[in-house]
Amino acid sequence: MPYETLLEARKRAGYTQQDMADKLGCSRPTYAAIEADPSRATVLQAKTICSLLSKNYEYIFFTQNAR
């Protein structure tokens, strides 16, 4: 499976940072911080993000190249 960052996955899905923040119920700066460092996401946020982006939870948040 090729490496893909959270930023790339979001853009490929056609979402803006604001779209993701709205869907997560957080501010855009909070989502941007998660995108910059996925380890900042709560488990619920991480699972929601992966569901929205149709990506595997472990692939985005637990690969050594997640950043």
Predicted model as a PDB file, atoms N, CA, C, CB and O in Angstrom, pLDDT in the B-factor column:
MODEL        1                                                                  
ATOM      1  N   MET A   1       0.857  -1.181   0.000  1.00 45.00           N  
ATOM      2  CA  MET A   1       0.000   0.000   0.000  1.00 45.00           C  
ATOM      3  C   MET A   1       0.899   1.239   0.000  1.00 45.00           C  
ATOM      4  CB  MET A   1      -0.973   0.001   1.238  1.00 45.00           C  
ATOM      5  O   MET A   1       1.755   1.370   0.875  1.00 45.00           O  
ATOM      6  N   PRO A   2       0.725   2.141  -0.952  1.00 57.00           N  
ATOM      7  CA  PRO A   2       1.582   3.337  -0.997  1.00 57.00           C  
ATOM      8  C   PRO A   2       1.280   4.280   0.164  1.00 57.00           C  
ATOM      9  CB  PRO A   2       1.399   4.078  -2.332  1.00 57.00           C  
ATOM     10  O   PRO A   2       0.158   4.353   0.664  1.00 57.00           O  
ATOM     11  N   TYR A   3       2.318   4.990   0.567  1.00 64.00           N  
ATOM     12  CA  TYR A   3       2.217   5.958   1.655  1.00 64.00           C  
ATOM     13  C   TYR A   3       1.360   7.151   1.243  1.00 64.00           C  
ATOM     14  CB  TYR A   3       3.612   6.431   2.084  1.00 64.00           C  
ATOM     15  O   TYR A   3       1.490   7.655   0.128  1.00 64.00           O  
ATOM     16  N   GLU A   4       0.490   7.599   2.135  1.00 79.00           N  
ATOM     17  CA  GLU A   4      -0.337   8.781   1.896  1.00 79.00           C  
ATOM     18  C   GLU A   4      -0.538   9.504   3.218  1.00 79.00           C  
ATOM     19  CB  GLU A   4      -1.710   8.395   1.255  1.00 79.00           C  
ATOM     20  O   GLU A   4      -0.910   8.886   4.216  1.00 79.00           O  
ATOM     21  N   THR A   5      -0.294  10.804   3.231  1.00 86.00           N  
ATOM     22  CA  THR A   5      -0.495  11.580   4.449  1.00 86.00           C  
ATOM     23  C   THR A   5      -1.973  11.910   4.622  1.00 86.00           C  
ATOM     24  CB  THR A   5       0.346  12.872   4.418  1.00 86.00           C  
ATOM     25  O   THR A   5      -2.777  11.751   3.704  1.00 86.00           O  
ATOM     26  N   LEU A   6      -2.301  12.364   5.799  1.00 91.00           N  
ATOM     27  CA  LEU A   6      -3.668  12.799   6.069  1.00 91.00           C  
ATOM     28  C   LEU A   6      -4.048  13.947   5.143  1.00 91.00           C  
ATOM     29  CB  LEU A   6      -3.825  13.224   7.542  1.00 91.00           C  
ATOM     30  O   LEU A   6      -5.172  13.992   4.644  1.00 91.00           O  
ATOM     31  N   LEU A   7      -3.137  14.862   4.911  1.00 94.00           N  
ATOM     32  CA  LEU A   7      -3.371  15.980   3.982  1.00 94.00           C  
ATOM     33  C   LEU A   7      -3.706  15.455   2.589  1.00 94.00           C  
ATOM     34  CB  LEU A   7      -2.131  16.907   3.919  1.00 94.00           C  
ATOM     35  O   LEU A   7      -4.682  15.893   1.980  1.00 94.00           O  
ATOM     36  N   GLU A   8      -2.908  14.527   2.086  1.00 92.00           N  
ATOM     37  CA  GLU A   8      -3.145  13.982   0.749  1.00 92.00           C  
ATOM     38  C   GLU A   8      -4.482  13.243   0.685  1.00 92.00           C  
ATOM     39  CB  GLU A   8      -2.001  13.038   0.347  1.00 92.00           C  
ATOM     40  O   GLU A   8      -5.225  13.372  -0.289  1.00 92.00           O  
ATOM     41  N   ALA A   9      -4.779  12.477   1.720  1.00 92.00           N  
ATOM     42  CA  ALA A   9      -6.044  11.732   1.748  1.00 92.00           C  
ATOM     43  C   ALA A   9      -7.232  12.692   1.756  1.00 92.00           C  
ATOM     44  CB  ALA A   9      -6.101  10.803   2.983  1.00 92.00           C  
ATOM     45  O   ALA A   9      -8.220  12.467   1.058  1.00 92.00           O  
ATOM     46  N   ARG A  10      -7.133  13.770   2.554  1.00 95.00           N  
ATOM     47  CA  ARG A  10      -8.217  14.760   2.603  1.00 95.00           C  
ATOM     48  C   ARG A  10      -8.416  15.413   1.244  1.00 95.00           C  
ATOM     49  CB  ARG A  10      -7.923  15.833   3.662  1.00 95.00           C  
ATOM     50  O   ARG A  10      -9.543  15.520   0.760  1.00 95.00           O  
ATOM     51  N   LYS A  11      -7.325  15.848   0.633  1.00 96.00           N  
ATOM     52  CA  LYS A  11      -7.433  16.509  -0.674  1.00 96.00           C  
ATOM     53  C   LYS A  11      -7.985  15.560  -1.732  1.00 96.00           C  
ATOM     54  CB  LYS A  11      -6.065  17.044  -1.116  1.00 96.00           C  
ATOM     55  O   LYS A  11      -8.800  15.953  -2.566  1.00 96.00           O  
ATOM     56  N   ARG A  12      -7.533  14.304  -1.691  1.00 94.00           N  
ATOM     57  CA  ARG A  12      -8.025  13.314  -2.662  1.00 94.00           C  
ATOM     58  C   ARG A  12      -9.530  13.104  -2.510  1.00 94.00           C  
ATOM     59  CB  ARG A  12      -7.283  11.969  -2.488  1.00 94.00           C  
ATOM     60  O   ARG A  12     -10.231  12.856  -3.491  1.00 94.00           O  
ATOM     61  N   ALA A  13     -10.020  13.202  -1.282  1.00 95.00           N  
ATOM     62  CA  ALA A  13     -11.453  13.031  -1.016  1.00 95.00           C  
ATOM     63  C   ALA A  13     -12.260  14.291  -1.345  1.00 95.00           C  
ATOM     64  CB  ALA A  13     -11.668  12.652   0.446  1.00 95.00           C  
ATOM     65  O   ALA A  13     -13.491  14.255  -1.351  1.00 95.00           O  
ATOM     66  N   GLY A  14     -11.574  15.400  -1.618  1.00 97.00           N  
ATOM     67  CA  GLY A  14     -12.266  16.623  -2.017  1.00 97.00           C  
ATOM     68  C   GLY A  14     -12.749  17.490  -0.866  1.00 97.00           C  
ATOM     69  O   GLY A  14     -13.626  18.332  -1.051  1.00 97.00           O  
ATOM     70  N   TYR A  15     -12.187  17.293   0.317  1.00 98.00           N  
ATOM     71  CA  TYR A  15     -12.576  18.083   1.481  1.00 98.00           C  
ATOM     72  C   TYR A  15     -11.569  19.196   1.754  1.00 98.00           C  
ATOM     73  CB  TYR A  15     -12.713  17.185   2.710  1.00 98.00           C  
ATOM     74  O   TYR A  15     -10.375  19.046   1.491  1.00 98.00           O  
ATOM     75  N   THR A  16     -12.062  20.305   2.281  1.00 98.00           N  
ATOM     76  CA  THR A  16     -11.191  21.356   2.794  1.00 98.00           C  
ATOM     77  C   THR A  16     -10.962  21.094   4.279  1.00 98.00           C  
ATOM     78  CB  THR A  16     -11.807  22.780   2.555  1.00 98.00           C  
ATOM     79  O   THR A  16     -11.645  20.263   4.879  1.00 98.00           O  
ATOM     80  N   GLN A  17     -10.006  21.798   4.866  1.00 98.00           N  
ATOM     81  CA  GLN A  17      -9.820  21.675   6.309  1.00 98.00           C  
ATOM     82  C   GLN A  17     -11.090  22.106   7.042  1.00 98.00           C  
ATOM     83  CB  GLN A  17      -8.613  22.519   6.777  1.00 98.00           C  
ATOM     84  O   GLN A  17     -11.457  21.504   8.051  1.00 98.00           O  
ATOM     85  N   GLN A  18     -11.754  23.135   6.543  1.00 98.00           N  
ATOM     86  CA  GLN A  18     -12.984  23.597   7.185  1.00 98.00           C  
ATOM     87  C   GLN A  18     -14.075  22.534   7.101  1.00 98.00           C  
ATOM     88  CB  GLN A  18     -13.467  24.902   6.540  1.00 98.00           C  
ATOM     89  O   GLN A  18     -14.816  22.335   8.063  1.00 98.00           O  
ATOM     90  N   ASP A  19     -14.182  21.853   5.965  1.00 98.00           N  
ATOM     91  CA  ASP A  19     -15.152  20.759   5.835  1.00 98.00           C  
ATOM     92  C   ASP A  19     -14.916  19.698   6.907  1.00 98.00           C  
ATOM     93  CB  ASP A  19     -15.069  20.123   4.432  1.00 98.00           C  
ATOM     94  O   ASP A  19     -15.847  19.246   7.573  1.00 98.00           O  
ATOM     95  N   MET A  20     -13.659  19.316   7.055  1.00 98.00           N  
ATOM     96  CA  MET A  20     -13.326  18.285   8.037  1.00 98.00           C  
ATOM     97  C   MET A  20     -13.614  18.764   9.454  1.00 98.00           C  
ATOM     98  CB  MET A  20     -11.855  17.880   7.909  1.00 98.00           C  
ATOM     99  O   MET A  20     -14.159  18.018  10.267  1.00 98.00           O  
ATOM    100  N   ALA A  21     -13.248  20.009   9.750  1.00 98.00           N  
ATOM    101  CA  ALA A  21     -13.511  20.564  11.075  1.00 98.00           C  
ATOM    102  C   ALA A  21     -15.002  20.562  11.368  1.00 98.00           C  
ATOM    103  CB  ALA A  21     -12.951  21.985  11.187  1.00 98.00           C  
ATOM    104  O   ALA A  21     -15.424  20.195  12.464  1.00 98.00           O  
ATOM    105  N   ASP A  22     -15.795  20.970  10.396  1.00 98.00           N  
ATOM    106  CA  ASP A  22     -17.252  20.986  10.576  1.00 98.00           C  
ATOM    107  C   ASP A  22     -17.784  19.587  10.868  1.00 98.00           C  
ATOM    108  CB  ASP A  22     -17.941  21.559   9.326  1.00 98.00           C  
ATOM    109  O   ASP A  22     -18.626  19.414  11.749  1.00 98.00           O  
ATOM    110  N   LYS A  23     -17.301  18.595  10.139  1.00 96.00           N  
ATOM    111  CA  LYS A  23     -17.763  17.228  10.327  1.00 96.00           C  
ATOM    112  C   LYS A  23     -17.310  16.648  11.668  1.00 96.00           C  
ATOM    113  CB  LYS A  23     -17.266  16.355   9.193  1.00 96.00           C  
ATOM    114  O   LYS A  23     -17.981  15.787  12.237  1.00 96.00           O  
ATOM    115  N   LEU A  24     -16.166  17.127  12.166  1.00 97.00           N  
ATOM    116  CA  LEU A  24     -15.658  16.657  13.459  1.00 97.00           C  
ATOM    117  C   LEU A  24     -16.200  17.464  14.629  1.00 97.00           C  
ATOM    118  CB  LEU A  24     -14.147  16.709  13.470  1.00 97.00           C  
ATOM    119  O   LEU A  24     -16.069  17.056  15.782  1.00 97.00           O  
ATOM    120  N   GLY A  25     -16.814  18.617  14.333  1.00 97.00           N  
ATOM    121  CA  GLY A  25     -17.328  19.474  15.392  1.00 97.00           C  
ATOM    122  C   GLY A  25     -16.225  20.198  16.143  1.00 97.00           C  
ATOM    123  O   GLY A  25     -16.319  20.423  17.349  1.00 97.00           O  
ATOM    124  N   CYS A  26     -15.171  20.562  15.406  1.00 97.00           N  
ATOM    125  CA  CYS A  26     -14.065  21.302  16.021  1.00 97.00           C  
ATOM    126  C   CYS A  26     -13.736  22.505  15.138  1.00 97.00           C  
ATOM    127  CB  CYS A  26     -12.803  20.385  16.214  1.00 97.00           C  
ATOM    128  O   CYS A  26     -14.331  22.689  14.076  1.00 97.00           O  
ATOM    129  N   SER A  27     -12.796  23.310  15.582  1.00 98.00           N  
ATOM    130  CA  SER A  27     -12.395  24.481  14.796  1.00 98.00           C  
ATOM    131  C   SER A  27     -11.432  24.057  13.681  1.00 98.00           C  
ATOM    132  CB  SER A  27     -11.732  25.556  15.710  1.00 98.00           C  
ATOM    133  O   SER A  27     -10.829  22.986  13.745  1.00 98.00           O  
ATOM    134  N   ARG A  28     -11.296  24.904  12.667  1.00 98.00           N  
ATOM    135  CA  ARG A  28     -10.352  24.625  11.599  1.00 98.00           C  
ATOM    136  C   ARG A  28      -8.921  24.550  12.134  1.00 98.00           C  
ATOM    137  CB  ARG A  28     -10.455  25.691  10.512  1.00 98.00           C  
ATOM    138  O   ARG A  28      -8.178  23.655  11.732  1.00 98.00           O  
ATOM    139  N   PRO A  29      -8.500  25.471  13.041  1.00 98.00           N  
ATOM    140  CA  PRO A  29      -7.136  25.339  13.585  1.00 98.00           C  
ATOM    141  C   PRO A  29      -6.905  24.022  14.343  1.00 98.00           C  
ATOM    142  CB  PRO A  29      -6.845  26.505  14.515  1.00 98.00           C  
ATOM    143  O   PRO A  29      -5.805  23.470  14.314  1.00 98.00           O  
ATOM    144  N   THR A  30      -7.933  23.532  15.009  1.00 97.00           N  
ATOM    145  CA  THR A  30      -7.803  22.248  15.705  1.00 97.00           C  
ATOM    146  C   THR A  30      -7.613  21.129  14.688  1.00 97.00           C  
ATOM    147  CB  THR A  30      -9.046  21.969  16.593  1.00 97.00           C  
ATOM    148  O   THR A  30      -6.757  20.263  14.868  1.00 97.00           O  
ATOM    149  N   TYR A  31      -8.412  21.146  13.617  1.00 97.00           N  
ATOM    150  CA  TYR A  31      -8.235  20.118  12.583  1.00 97.00           C  
ATOM    151  C   TYR A  31      -6.863  20.250  11.924  1.00 97.00           C  
ATOM    152  CB  TYR A  31      -9.351  20.221  11.517  1.00 97.00           C  
ATOM    153  O   TYR A  31      -6.202  19.243  11.667  1.00 97.00           O  
ATOM    154  N   ALA A  32      -6.431  21.472  11.650  1.00 97.00           N  
ATOM    155  CA  ALA A  32      -5.118  21.684  11.030  1.00 97.00           C  
ATOM    156  C   ALA A  32      -4.007  21.105  11.911  1.00 97.00           C  
ATOM    157  CB  ALA A  32      -4.874  23.193  10.781  1.00 97.00           C  
ATOM    158  O   ALA A  32      -3.038  20.541  11.402  1.00 97.00           O  
ATOM    159  N   ALA A  33      -4.148  21.247  13.220  1.00 97.00           N  
ATOM    160  CA  ALA A  33      -3.155  20.689  14.144  1.00 97.00           C  
ATOM    161  C   ALA A  33      -3.146  19.155  14.062  1.00 97.00           C  
ATOM    162  CB  ALA A  33      -3.448  21.150  15.599  1.00 97.00           C  
ATOM    163  O   ALA A  33      -2.086  18.534  14.130  1.00 97.00           O  
ATOM    164  N   ILE A  34      -4.314  18.559  13.919  1.00 95.00           N  
ATOM    165  CA  ILE A  34      -4.406  17.103  13.770  1.00 95.00           C  
ATOM    166  C   ILE A  34      -3.754  16.679  12.466  1.00 95.00           C  
ATOM    167  CB  ILE A  34      -5.881  16.631  13.815  1.00 95.00           C  
ATOM    168  O   ILE A  34      -3.033  15.682  12.423  1.00 95.00           O  
ATOM    169  N   GLU A  35      -4.002  17.426  11.413  1.00 93.00           N  
ATOM    170  CA  GLU A  35      -3.430  17.092  10.116  1.00 93.00           C  
ATOM    171  C   GLU A  35      -1.902  17.204  10.149  1.00 93.00           C  
ATOM    172  CB  GLU A  35      -4.008  18.008   9.027  1.00 93.00           C  
ATOM    173  O   GLU A  35      -1.202  16.399   9.535  1.00 93.00           O  
ATOM    174  N   ALA A  36      -1.398  18.198  10.865  1.00 93.00           N  
ATOM    175  CA  ALA A  36       0.049  18.388  10.973  1.00 93.00           C  
ATOM    176  C   ALA A  36       0.688  17.306  11.850  1.00 93.00           C  
ATOM    177  CB  ALA A  36       0.361  19.780  11.543  1.00 93.00           C  
ATOM    178  O   ALA A  36       1.834  16.915  11.629  1.00 93.00           O  
ATOM    179  N   ASP A  37      -0.057  16.832  12.838  1.00 91.00           N  
ATOM    180  CA  ASP A  37       0.442  15.804  13.759  1.00 91.00           C  
ATOM    181  C   ASP A  37      -0.721  14.894  14.137  1.00 91.00           C  
ATOM    182  CB  ASP A  37       1.093  16.446  15.039  1.00 91.00           C  
ATOM    183  O   ASP A  37      -1.402  15.148  15.131  1.00 91.00           O  
ATOM    184  N   PRO A  38      -0.959  13.836  13.358  1.00 89.00           N  
ATOM    185  CA  PRO A  38      -2.108  12.964  13.591  1.00 89.00           C  
ATOM    186  C   PRO A  38      -2.194  12.376  14.995  1.00 89.00           C  
ATOM    187  CB  PRO A  38      -2.079  11.857  12.615  1.00 89.00           C  
ATOM    188  O   PRO A  38      -3.271  11.954  15.418  1.00 89.00           O  
ATOM    189  N   SER A  39      -1.090  12.341  15.719  1.00 87.00           N  
ATOM    190  CA  SER A  39      -1.144  11.802  17.078  1.00 87.00           C  
ATOM    191  C   SER A  39      -1.945  12.700  18.022  1.00 87.00           C  
ATOM    192  CB  SER A  39       0.266  11.614  17.618  1.00 87.00           C  
ATOM    193  O   SER A  39      -2.258  12.294  19.142  1.00 87.00           O  
ATOM    194  N   ARG A  40      -2.275  13.903  17.585  1.00 92.00           N  
ATOM    195  CA  ARG A  40      -3.084  14.824  18.406  1.00 92.00           C  
ATOM    196  C   ARG A  40      -4.571  14.471  18.395  1.00 92.00           C  
ATOM    197  CB  ARG A  40      -2.903  16.255  17.915  1.00 92.00           C  
ATOM    198  O   ARG A  40      -5.324  14.955  19.240  1.00 92.00           O  
ATOM    199  N   ALA A  41      -4.996  13.643  17.458  1.00 93.00           N  
ATOM    200  CA  ALA A  41      -6.415  13.285  17.346  1.00 93.00           C  
ATOM    201  C   ALA A  41      -6.819  12.338  18.468  1.00 93.00           C  
ATOM    202  CB  ALA A  41      -6.707  12.639  15.978  1.00 93.00           C  
ATOM    203  O   ALA A  41      -6.049  11.472  18.883  1.00 93.00           O  
ATOM    204  N   THR A  42      -8.036  12.522  18.945  1.00 93.00           N  
ATOM    205  CA  THR A  42      -8.594  11.533  19.867  1.00 93.00           C  
ATOM    206  C   THR A  42      -8.933  10.293  19.051  1.00 93.00           C  
ATOM    207  CB  THR A  42      -9.864  12.088  20.625  1.00 93.00           C  
ATOM    208  O   THR A  42      -8.968  10.349  17.822  1.00 93.00           O  
ATOM    209  N   VAL A  43      -9.179   9.192  19.717  1.00 89.00           N  
ATOM    210  CA  VAL A  43      -9.539   7.970  19.010  1.00 89.00           C  
ATOM    211  C   VAL A  43     -10.824   8.192  18.211  1.00 89.00           C  
ATOM    212  CB  VAL A  43      -9.711   6.794  20.003  1.00 89.00           C  
ATOM    213  O   VAL A  43     -10.913   7.765  17.060  1.00 89.00           O  
ATOM    214  N   LEU A  44     -11.804   8.846  18.798  1.00 94.00           N  
ATOM    215  CA  LEU A  44     -13.058   9.114  18.090  1.00 94.00           C  
ATOM    216  C   LEU A  44     -12.823  10.000  16.870  1.00 94.00           C  
ATOM    217  CB  LEU A  44     -14.073   9.776  19.033  1.00 94.00           C  
ATOM    218  O   LEU A  44     -13.372   9.728  15.802  1.00 94.00           O  
ATOM    219  N   GLN A  45     -12.022  11.051  17.006  1.00 95.00           N  
ATOM    220  CA  GLN A  45     -11.708  11.910  15.867  1.00 95.00           C  
ATOM    221  C   GLN A  45     -10.999  11.115  14.775  1.00 95.00           C  
ATOM    222  CB  GLN A  45     -10.838  13.100  16.310  1.00 95.00           C  
ATOM    223  O   GLN A  45     -11.334  11.232  13.596  1.00 95.00           O  
ATOM    224  N   ALA A  46     -10.026  10.312  15.170  1.00 93.00           N  
ATOM    225  CA  ALA A  46      -9.272   9.527  14.195  1.00 93.00           C  
ATOM    226  C   ALA A  46     -10.185   8.566  13.429  1.00 93.00           C  
ATOM    227  CB  ALA A  46      -8.156   8.746  14.895  1.00 93.00           C  
ATOM    228  O   ALA A  46     -10.082   8.448  12.208  1.00 93.00           O  
ATOM    229  N   LYS A  47     -11.060   7.895  14.136  1.00 92.00           N  
ATOM    230  CA  LYS A  47     -11.977   6.956  13.479  1.00 92.00           C  
ATOM    231  C   LYS A  47     -12.953   7.691  12.567  1.00 92.00           C  
ATOM    232  CB  LYS A  47     -12.751   6.139  14.526  1.00 92.00           C  
ATOM    233  O   LYS A  47     -13.275   7.201  11.484  1.00 92.00           O  
ATOM    234  N   THR A  48     -13.424   8.853  12.988  1.00 95.00           N  
ATOM    235  CA  THR A  48     -14.335   9.652  12.160  1.00 95.00           C  
ATOM    236  C   THR A  48     -13.626  10.126  10.902  1.00 95.00           C  
ATOM    237  CB  THR A  48     -14.879  10.860  12.951  1.00 95.00           C  
ATOM    238  O   THR A  48     -14.177  10.043   9.804  1.00 95.00           O  
ATOM    239  N   ILE A  49     -12.412  10.620  11.057  1.00 95.00           N  
ATOM    240  CA  ILE A  49     -11.632  11.081   9.902  1.00 95.00           C  
ATOM    241  C   ILE A  49     -11.456   9.944   8.905  1.00 95.00           C  
ATOM    242  CB  ILE A  49     -10.251  11.622  10.349  1.00 95.00           C  
ATOM    243  O   ILE A  49     -11.678  10.126   7.708  1.00 95.00           O  
ATOM    244  N   CYS A  50     -11.066   8.793   9.383  1.00 92.00           N  
ATOM    245  CA  CYS A  50     -10.847   7.660   8.487  1.00 92.00           C  
ATOM    246  C   CYS A  50     -12.128   7.208   7.808  1.00 92.00           C  
ATOM    247  CB  CYS A  50     -10.242   6.506   9.248  1.00 92.00           C  
ATOM    248  O   CYS A  50     -12.110   6.809   6.643  1.00 92.00           O  
ATOM    249  N   SER A  51     -13.222   7.267   8.518  1.00 95.00           N  
ATOM    250  CA  SER A  51     -14.509   6.921   7.915  1.00 95.00           C  
ATOM    251  C   SER A  51     -14.850   7.910   6.801  1.00 95.00           C  
ATOM    252  CB  SER A  51     -15.627   6.905   8.985  1.00 95.00           C  
ATOM    253  O   SER A  51     -15.271   7.504   5.718  1.00 95.00           O  
ATOM    254  N   LEU A  52     -14.672   9.195   7.060  1.00 95.00           N  
ATOM    255  CA  LEU A  52     -14.962  10.218   6.056  1.00 95.00           C  
ATOM    256  C   LEU A  52     -14.072  10.082   4.825  1.00 95.00           C  
ATOM    257  CB  LEU A  52     -14.795  11.601   6.658  1.00 95.00           C  
ATOM    258  O   LEU A  52     -14.510  10.321   3.699  1.00 95.00           O  
ATOM    259  N   LEU A  53     -12.815   9.694   5.053  1.00 94.00           N  
ATOM    260  CA  LEU A  53     -11.846   9.607   3.961  1.00 94.00           C  
ATOM    261  C   LEU A  53     -11.748   8.215   3.356  1.00 94.00           C  
ATOM    262  CB  LEU A  53     -10.494  10.031   4.449  1.00 94.00           C  
ATOM    263  O   LEU A  53     -10.985   7.991   2.416  1.00 94.00           O  
ATOM    264  N   SER A  54     -12.529   7.272   3.901  1.00 91.00           N  
ATOM    265  CA  SER A  54     -12.496   5.873   3.448  1.00 91.00           C  
ATOM    266  C   SER A  54     -11.079   5.305   3.505  1.00 91.00           C  
ATOM    267  CB  SER A  54     -13.046   5.761   2.015  1.00 91.00           C  
ATOM    268  O   SER A  54     -10.607   4.659   2.570  1.00 91.00           O  
ATOM    269  N   LYS A  55     -10.424   5.566   4.626  1.00 88.00           N  
ATOM    270  CA  LYS A  55      -9.065   5.069   4.851  1.00 88.00           C  
ATOM    271  C   LYS A  55      -9.045   4.220   6.107  1.00 88.00           C  
ATOM    272  CB  LYS A  55      -8.053   6.238   4.965  1.00 88.00           C  
ATOM    273  O   LYS A  55      -9.853   4.410   7.016  1.00 88.00           O  
ATOM    274  N   ASN A  56      -8.118   3.288   6.147  1.00 85.00           N  
ATOM    275  CA  ASN A  56      -7.935   2.425   7.295  1.00 85.00           C  
ATOM    276  C   ASN A  56      -7.356   3.227   8.452  1.00 85.00           C  
ATOM    277  CB  ASN A  56      -7.026   1.239   6.944  1.00 85.00           C  
ATOM    278  O   ASN A  56      -6.405   3.986   8.267  1.00 85.00           O  
ATOM    279  N   TYR A  57      -7.919   3.066   9.634  1.00 82.00           N  
ATOM    280  CA  TYR A  57      -7.503   3.774  10.847  1.00 82.00           C  
ATOM    281  C   TYR A  57      -6.011   3.593  11.125  1.00 82.00           C  
ATOM    282  CB  TYR A  57      -8.316   3.287  12.045  1.00 82.00           C  
ATOM    283  O   TYR A  57      -5.299   4.564  11.379  1.00 82.00           O  
ATOM    284  N   GLU A  58      -5.551   2.362  11.076  1.00 78.00           N  
ATOM    285  CA  GLU A  58      -4.151   2.091  11.360  1.00 78.00           C  
ATOM    286  C   GLU A  58      -3.242   2.694  10.293  1.00 78.00           C  
ATOM    287  CB  GLU A  58      -3.916   0.591  11.463  1.00 78.00           C  
ATOM    288  O   GLU A  58      -2.139   3.143  10.605  1.00 78.00           O  
ATOM    289  N   TYR A  59      -3.682   2.708   9.058  1.00 77.00           N  
ATOM    290  CA  TYR A  59      -2.874   3.220   7.953  1.00 77.00           C  
ATOM    291  C   TYR A  59      -2.555   4.703   8.127  1.00 77.00           C  
ATOM    292  CB  TYR A  59      -3.595   2.996   6.628  1.00 77.00           C  
ATOM    293  O   TYR A  59      -1.416   5.118   7.914  1.00 77.00           O  
ATOM    294  N   ILE A  60      -3.536   5.498   8.508  1.00 77.00           N  
ATOM    295  CA  ILE A  60      -3.331   6.939   8.659  1.00 77.00           C  
ATOM    296  C   ILE A  60      -2.672   7.272   9.991  1.00 77.00           C  
ATOM    297  CB  ILE A  60      -4.659   7.679   8.538  1.00 77.00           C  
ATOM    298  O   ILE A  60      -1.778   8.116  10.041  1.00 77.00           O  
ATOM    299  N   PHE A  61      -3.095   6.631  11.056  1.00 76.00           N  
ATOM    300  CA  PHE A  61      -2.683   7.058  12.384  1.00 76.00           C  
ATOM    301  C   PHE A  61      -1.596   6.221  13.046  1.00 76.00           C  
ATOM    302  CB  PHE A  61      -3.850   7.072  13.252  1.00 76.00           C  
ATOM    303  O   PHE A  61      -1.027   6.642  14.053  1.00 76.00           O  
ATOM    304  N   PHE A  62      -1.298   5.049  12.504  1.00 71.00           N  
ATOM    305  CA  PHE A  62      -0.315   4.204  13.180  1.00 71.00           C  
ATOM    306  C   PHE A  62       0.815   3.720  12.292  1.00 71.00           C  
ATOM    307  CB  PHE A  62      -0.995   3.033  13.765  1.00 71.00           C  
ATOM    308  O   PHE A  62       1.537   2.800  12.677  1.00 71.00           O  
ATOM    309  N   THR A  63       0.994   4.307  11.117  1.00 64.00           N  
ATOM    310  CA  THR A  63       2.161   3.962  10.325  1.00 64.00           C  
ATOM    311  C   THR A  63       3.319   4.821  10.796  1.00 64.00           C  
ATOM    312  CB  THR A  63       1.897   4.156   8.802  1.00 64.00           C  
ATOM    313  O   THR A  63       3.104   5.919  11.309  1.00 64.00           O  
ATOM    314  N   GLN A  64       4.529   4.346  10.633  1.00 51.00           N  
ATOM    315  CA  GLN A  64       5.671   5.141  11.073  1.00 51.00           C  
ATOM    316  C   GLN A  64       5.813   6.406  10.247  1.00 51.00           C  
ATOM    317  CB  GLN A  64       6.949   4.322  10.993  1.00 51.00           C  
ATOM    318  O   GLN A  64       6.489   7.344  10.668  1.00 51.00           O  
ATOM    319  N   ASN A  65       5.190   6.447   9.081  1.00 47.00           N  
ATOM    320  CA  ASN A  65       5.255   7.627   8.220  1.00 47.00           C  
ATOM    321  C   ASN A  65       3.973   8.451   8.268  1.00 47.00           C  
ATOM    322  CB  ASN A  65       5.539   7.210   6.793  1.00 47.00           C  
ATOM    323  O   ASN A  65       3.662   9.152   7.305  1.00 47.00           O  
ATOM    324  N   ALA A  66       3.229   8.384   9.355  1.00 44.00           N  
ATOM    325  CA  ALA A  66       1.920   9.047   9.435  1.00 44.00           C  
ATOM    326  C   ALA A  66       2.014  10.551   9.289  1.00 44.00           C  
ATOM    327  CB  ALA A  66       1.251   8.717  10.744  1.00 44.00           C  
ATOM    328  O   ALA A  66       0.999  11.195   9.026  1.00 44.00           O  
ATOM    329  N   ARG A  67       3.170  11.128   9.447  1.00 45.00           N  
ATOM    330  CA  ARG A  67       3.291  12.583   9.353  1.00 45.00           C  
ATOM    331  C   ARG A  67       3.728  13.012   7.998  1.00 45.00           C  
ATOM    332  CB  ARG A  67       4.249  13.106  10.374  1.00 45.00           C  
ATOM    333  O   ARG A  67       3.880  14.207   7.748  1.00 45.00           O  
TER     334      ARG A  67                                                      
ENDMDL                                                                          
END                                                                             
